[in-house]
């Protein structure tokens, strides 16, 4: 699977509307056949930083970045960003989340 984490530094005036700004992109991506998850979080330390954790099947990543909603999503985000997003994108073994053995809850 392809596992991707992206950090977005959002302009202060766009922070409260960020979820709505990215909603069409998020919904379209989650509907893709090859999407495993697409989850947004907000940094506890940096209030205008949002983190996107996403994963795709091996066959799903290519269609995602070549989709019309991908281009539209980037265009929608661009005017609301302070800087170029930071990304980690890796192909990893597995098909989903595993249980954290070091913190097993019985």
RODO-2510 file (C-alpha; in nm, 4 decimals, decimal comma):
residues 106
     n   res          X          Y          Z
     1     x     0,0000     0,0000     0,0000
     2     x     0,1004     0,3631    -0,0364
     3     x     0,1111     0,5451     0,2988
     4     x     0,1217     0,9241     0,2835
     5     x     0,1407     1,1980     0,5464
     6     x     0,1172     1,5634     0,4453
     7     x     0,1521     1,8727     0,6666
     8     x    -0,0295     2,1875     0,5532
     9     x     0,0456     2,5291     0,7053
    10     x    -0,2752     2,7256     0,6577
    11     x    -0,3137     3,1030     0,6599
    12     x    -0,4601     3,2162     0,9943
    13     x    -0,7689     3,3616     0,8277
    14     x    -0,8435     3,0232     0,6641
    15     x    -0,8006     2,7975     0,9669
    16     x    -1,1630     2,7956     1,0839
    17     x    -1,2915     2,7201     0,7319
    18     x    -1,0272     2,4613     0,6388
    19     x    -1,2599     2,1618     0,6799
    20     x    -1,5092     2,3196     0,4400
    21     x    -1,2376     2,4246     0,1954
    22     x    -1,1135     2,0658     0,1638
    23     x    -1,4523     1,8919     0,1993
    24     x    -1,5142     1,8278    -0,1760
    25     x    -1,1588     1,6937    -0,2186
    26     x    -1,1897     1,4786     0,0925
    27     x    -1,5265     1,3314    -0,0032
    28     x    -1,4205     1,2573    -0,3614
    29     x    -1,0974     1,0927    -0,2475
    30     x    -1,2708     0,8782     0,0148
    31     x    -1,5071     0,7561    -0,2591
    32     x    -1,2201     0,6286    -0,4765
    33     x    -1,2005     0,2509    -0,5125
    34     x    -0,8301     0,2472    -0,4200
    35     x    -0,8530     0,4706    -0,1122
    36     x    -0,7989     0,2947     0,2207
    37     x    -0,8291     0,6062     0,4392
    38     x    -0,8035     0,9838     0,4162
    39     x    -0,7999     1,1461     0,7620
    40     x    -0,7381     1,5068     0,8657
    41     x    -0,6036     1,6158     1,2053
    42     x    -0,4996     1,9475     1,3520
    43     x    -0,1665     1,9987     1,5260
    44     x    -0,1797     2,0504     1,9023
    45     x     0,1365     2,2626     1,8955
    46     x     0,0761     2,4688     1,5803
    47     x    -0,2905     2,5720     1,5506
    48     x    -0,2682     2,6550     1,1796
    49     x    -0,1058     2,3230     1,0836
    50     x    -0,3244     2,0421     0,9532
    51     x    -0,1998     1,6879     0,8973
    52     x    -0,3452     1,4553     0,6374
    53     x    -0,2864     1,0815     0,6799
    54     x    -0,3895     0,8822     0,3746
    55     x    -0,3382     0,5405     0,2231
    56     x    -0,4097     0,3803    -0,1113
    57     x    -0,3925     0,0339    -0,2560
    58     x    -0,1015    -0,0261    -0,4915
    59     x    -0,3358     0,0280    -0,7851
    60     x    -0,5131     0,3250    -0,6274
    61     x    -0,2412     0,5886    -0,5929
    62     x    -0,1951     0,6559    -0,9644
    63     x    -0,5619     0,7135    -1,0427
    64     x    -0,5852     0,9413    -0,7368
    65     x    -0,3130     1,1853    -0,8439
    66     x    -0,4401     1,1808    -1,2017
    67     x    -0,8029     1,2508    -1,1098
    68     x    -0,9872     1,5743    -1,1834
    69     x    -1,0778     1,6156    -0,8155
    70     x    -0,7088     1,5927    -0,7186
    71     x    -0,6233     1,8907    -0,9397
    72     x    -0,9335     2,0778    -0,8236
    73     x    -0,8493     2,0054    -0,4592
    74     x    -0,4982     2,1443    -0,4942
    75     x    -0,6340     2,4540    -0,6684
    76     x    -0,8868     2,5046    -0,3876
    77     x    -0,6169     2,4739    -0,1179
    78     x    -0,3448     2,6830    -0,2810
    79     x    -0,4754     3,0340    -0,1912
    80     x    -0,5192     2,9293     0,1730
    81     x    -0,1640     2,8028     0,2337
    82     x     0,1318     2,9908     0,3827
    83     x     0,3917     2,7541     0,2390
    84     x     0,4432     2,4429     0,0292
    85     x     0,3097     2,1383     0,2158
    86     x     0,5590     1,8844     0,3525
    87     x     0,5058     1,5204     0,2552
    88     x     0,6240     1,1700     0,3381
    89     x     0,5059     0,9170     0,0796
    90     x     0,6173     0,5559     0,0954
    91     x     0,5155     0,2190    -0,0367
    92     x     0,4869    -0,0104     0,2647
    93     x     0,3900    -0,3692     0,3335
    94     x     0,0407    -0,4282     0,4639
    95     x    -0,3175    -0,3521     0,3768
    96     x    -0,4263    -0,1413     0,6727
    97     x    -0,3691    -0,0498     1,0340
    98     x    -0,2112    -0,3024     1,2718
    99     x    -0,2607    -0,3194     1,6495
   100     x     0,0121    -0,1477     1,8533
   101     x     0,1637    -0,4348     2,0504
   102     x     0,3441    -0,2065     2,2954
   103     x     0,0138    -0,0615     2,4133
   104     x    -0,2239    -0,3542     2,3944
   105     x    -0,5532    -0,3024     2,5751
   106     x    -0,7203    -0,6205     2,6987
***
